[in-house]
Amino acid sequence: MIRIVGAGPTGALLAVLLARRGQQVELYETRPDPRQAPAGSGRSINLALADRGIHALKAAGVFEALGSSLLPMRGRLIHYENRETAFHPYGQRPNEVIYSVSRHRLNQALVEIAGACPGVKMYFQHRLEGADFAANTARIRDLERDRLIAVPMQPLLATDGAGSAVRREMVAQKLIHASEIDLEHGYKELSIPAGPQGSFRMANDALHIWPRGNFMLIALPNDDGSFTATLFLPKHGTVSFETLNDQGAVKHFLARSFPDALELMPDALAEFGAHPVGFLGTVSARPWHVAGQATLIGDAAHAMVPFHGQGMNCCFEDCIEFDARVARHASWETAFAEFGALRKPNTDAIAAMALENYMEMRESVADPKFQLQQALSLELERRFPRRFIPRYSMVMFHHEIPYLTAQQRGAMQAGILADLTRGAVRVLSEVDFERAEREILSRLAPL
Ligand SMILES: Cc1cc2nc3c(=O)[nH]c(=O)nc-3n(C[C@H](O)[C@H](O)[C@H](O)COP(=O)(O)OP(=O)(O)OC[C@H]3O[C@@H](n4cnc5c(N)ncnc54)[C@H](O)[C@@H]3O)c2cc1C
């Protein structure tokens, strides 16, 4: 019997994969059953789903269930302070899009499919409160009956998210090392309601960004015609959530920084006052497992900041990788150890790239040099498709390229792009493509 703690995206997908392998699974989740519960507010209402996540969902036979709730976003729509806008495509092939999907809808679909798998039992409103590794037992509270139950581990899969209680128990019992590093910026969700008859009030095939240097607003479309906007801002300092502490200050800040967006957000001031500031951070743990008793998977092992839109995609890739280790090894300890050894270099790479991407989204996207390098990346990919793929595309559209490879090749490519756009080069036609060919053939091996 496999016990999974946490029925978020990772736990629910793992349950499906393991059940299809003939395993018996018990899934414990603090929250009520999402199949009956309305969408709650809190963590991001919608998420960007990309190739790695789609590949994993297809492998588990879950992707098709999402159907029309997926909204394709073809690129970034940048909103400048003077209200001008510019569209920058993410890729150059028709399938190189990312999808906005409702977190709640996705979770519902996953839980529905997991619940229908023979061998899966789900216990909602059951919260893990402790894990005693010496006694090989987890303590789980049935919240409805207020009753504590003891559940054997061996194996227990901890998919209980960034604040993982299992990880904190492992650390407290000195079985692993872990760090939780908070970003100095937090986030707050606001909304752009639908127009008449559920129409969209901005382009619905783009991820909208208002980059403003040290902070930014983004908005992703929802399938009811609305957008969910997220303001990322320092938690402390001159312009911060701490100083925006009355309606006048908030109104002045929003009107000055995002005048076009504010016109579309009639409830912005009320929402700003009512919605909590969300925390963002990076979790790192080593090792991820305790013998054959328990292992961390998903955000519990490697939560990252959301600026590459890869956290959940990476978790889904974890599930596929973990399932493959289970298929290969009869021993849980070997499966856990191999999973961690193979996966951690890649999750470290995407966590680092996600942090870098914050600067890109809030500042660089508005810089003409950066835009030239983006356009040049796509042109180089057109000319040398086997050797040069933009780093963003490697991460978002190529599940067959490991994150670590994307990070390493991305660094080499950044050097080439910097060399080719140095000095007076301002537009694509001024780039020396003969030199580009020499550099690429000598510095980048075929993929
Ligand atoms: C603002 C924001 C935007 C994001 N945008 C994107 C995006 O666009 N694309 C993307 O790929 N990723 C995105 N992410 C990341 C994504 O949300 C996470 O990577 C993903 O949700 C992790 O899934 P998980 O199942 O591992 O953890 P979680 O989603 O945190 O799920 C953990 C589950 O465990 C349950 N649980 C917790 N503790 C216990 C306990 N003690 N006992 C029992 N159950 C417990 C929780 O209730 C929850 O259901 C974003 C994150 C944030 C914060």
PDBQT file of the ligand as one rigid body, heavy atoms in Angstrom, charges set to zero:
ROOT
HETATM    1  C1  LIG A 501       1.511  32.778  -7.663  1.00  0.00    +0.000 C 
HETATM    2  C2  LIG A 501       1.891  31.463  -8.248  1.00  0.00    +0.000 A 
HETATM    3  C3  LIG A 501       1.761  31.269  -9.594  1.00  0.00    +0.000 A 
HETATM    4  C4  LIG A 501       2.133  30.054 -10.168  1.00  0.00    +0.000 A 
HETATM    5  N1  LIG A 501       2.021  29.906 -11.510  1.00  0.00    +0.000 NA
HETATM    6  C5  LIG A 501       2.416  28.752 -12.091  1.00  0.00    +0.000 A 
HETATM    7  C6  LIG A 501       2.302  28.569 -13.498  1.00  0.00    +0.000 A 
HETATM    8  O1  LIG A 501       1.832  29.462 -14.216  1.00  0.00    +0.000 OA
HETATM    9  N2  LIG A 501       2.720  27.391 -14.041  1.00  0.00    +0.000 N 
HETATM   10  C7  LIG A 501       3.246  26.398 -13.272  1.00  0.00    +0.000 A 
HETATM   11  O2  LIG A 501       3.648  25.351 -13.841  1.00  0.00    +0.000 OA
HETATM   12  N3  LIG A 501       3.355  26.524 -11.927  1.00  0.00    +0.000 NA
HETATM   13  C8  LIG A 501       2.957  27.670 -11.325  1.00  0.00    +0.000 A 
HETATM   14  N4  LIG A 501       3.033  27.810  -9.969  1.00  0.00    +0.000 N 
HETATM   15  C9  LIG A 501       3.608  26.700  -9.179  1.00  0.00    +0.000 C 
HETATM   16  C10 LIG A 501       2.559  25.635  -8.859  1.00  0.00    +0.000 C 
HETATM   17  O3  LIG A 501       1.469  26.228  -8.199  1.00  0.00    +0.000 OA
HETATM   18  C11 LIG A 501       3.185  24.564  -7.975  1.00  0.00    +0.000 C 
HETATM   19  O4  LIG A 501       4.406  24.129  -8.502  1.00  0.00    +0.000 OA
HETATM   20  C12 LIG A 501       2.249  23.361  -7.841  1.00  0.00    +0.000 C 
HETATM   21  O5  LIG A 501       0.998  23.749  -7.313  1.00  0.00    +0.000 OA
HETATM   22  C13 LIG A 501       2.889  22.327  -6.922  1.00  0.00    +0.000 C 
HETATM   23  O6  LIG A 501       2.037  21.213  -6.823  1.00  0.00    +0.000 OA
HETATM   24  P1  LIG A 501       2.157  20.242  -5.560  1.00  0.00    +0.000 P 
HETATM   25  O7  LIG A 501       1.041  19.281  -5.725  1.00  0.00    +0.000 OA
HETATM   26  O8  LIG A 501       3.551  19.723  -5.457  1.00  0.00    +0.000 OA
HETATM   27  O9  LIG A 501       1.915  21.194  -4.311  1.00  0.00    +0.000 OA
HETATM   28  P2  LIG A 501       0.593  22.010  -3.928  1.00  0.00    +0.000 P 
HETATM   29  O10 LIG A 501      -0.085  22.528  -5.144  1.00  0.00    +0.000 OA
HETATM   30  O11 LIG A 501       0.991  22.967  -2.880  1.00  0.00    +0.000 OA
HETATM   31  O12 LIG A 501      -0.364  20.915  -3.298  1.00  0.00    +0.000 OA
HETATM   32  C14 LIG A 501      -0.076  20.357  -2.038  1.00  0.00    +0.000 C 
HETATM   33  C15 LIG A 501      -1.354  19.726  -1.491  1.00  0.00    +0.000 C 
HETATM   34  O13 LIG A 501      -1.047  19.131  -0.242  1.00  0.00    +0.000 OA
HETATM   35  C16 LIG A 501      -2.043  19.491   0.703  1.00  0.00    +0.000 C 
HETATM   36  N5  LIG A 501      -1.412  19.466   2.026  1.00  0.00    +0.000 N 
HETATM   37  C17 LIG A 501      -0.510  20.346   2.530  1.00  0.00    +0.000 A 
HETATM   38  N6  LIG A 501      -0.132  19.985   3.745  1.00  0.00    +0.000 NA
HETATM   39  C18 LIG A 501      -0.809  18.863   4.050  1.00  0.00    +0.000 A 
HETATM   40  C19 LIG A 501      -0.845  18.021   5.200  1.00  0.00    +0.000 A 
HETATM   41  N7  LIG A 501      -0.114  18.289   6.276  1.00  0.00    +0.000 N 
HETATM   42  N8  LIG A 501      -1.646  16.931   5.162  1.00  0.00    +0.000 NA
HETATM   43  C20 LIG A 501      -2.409  16.643   4.063  1.00  0.00    +0.000 A 
HETATM   44  N9  LIG A 501      -2.428  17.422   2.959  1.00  0.00    +0.000 NA
HETATM   45  C21 LIG A 501      -1.623  18.513   2.954  1.00  0.00    +0.000 A 
HETATM   46  C22 LIG A 501      -2.500  20.873   0.281  1.00  0.00    +0.000 C 
HETATM   47  O14 LIG A 501      -3.779  21.178   0.771  1.00  0.00    +0.000 OA
HETATM   48  C23 LIG A 501      -2.449  20.757  -1.240  1.00  0.00    +0.000 C 
HETATM   49  O15 LIG A 501      -3.662  20.290  -1.773  1.00  0.00    +0.000 OA
HETATM   50  C24 LIG A 501       2.653  29.010  -9.367  1.00  0.00    +0.000 A 
HETATM   51  C25 LIG A 501       2.774  29.210  -7.986  1.00  0.00    +0.000 A 
HETATM   52  C26 LIG A 501       2.390  30.414  -7.431  1.00  0.00    +0.000 A 
HETATM   53  C27 LIG A 501       2.541  30.596  -5.948  1.00  0.00    +0.000 C 
ENDROOT
TORSDOF 0
